Amino acid sequence: MKKPHWLQNLSRLGLEFWLPLPLIGLFFLLGTGWINHHVLSYTYKTTAQLQADYKQQIEFSASLTIRSIEAEIDRRGELTEVTVRTADSALQEMEFEFPVTEFTEVDAAIAKELGLTPESVRPLIRYRIDD
């Protein structure tokens, strides 16, 4: 069976392949748009509810050898930044911030945070005061 003349011209120019592509693209575009619309507009009914205001606390305890404690007291900002350096542990350094500037209060805050007595912490602390 012989092809019509216009089909032979299309075949000779290579348009027999290229002409259906816009139709296929349009079909693909409309089809995916329809699927996206239905999937994204679907209302999901869940029975589980999330609680967003819950804060989980984790208790951490470890046996550490404390090498040094550096406390930088900022009198203008009314806070103390504390760096605790440890030895023989994967945890090499800990940093704390306390809203106190008096030496005894800083000692007590560090001791409370580390679970020690102020007397055992006091010899390890080195202070720096920023006015």
Buried (B, 14 or more C-beta within 10 A) or exposed (E): EEEEEEEEEBEEEEEBEEEEEEEEEEEEEEEEEEEEEEEEEEEEEEEEEEEEEEEEEEEEEEEBEBEEBBBBBBEEEEBBBBBBBBEEEEEEEBEBEBEBBEBEEBBBBBBEBBEEEBEEBBEBBEEEEEE
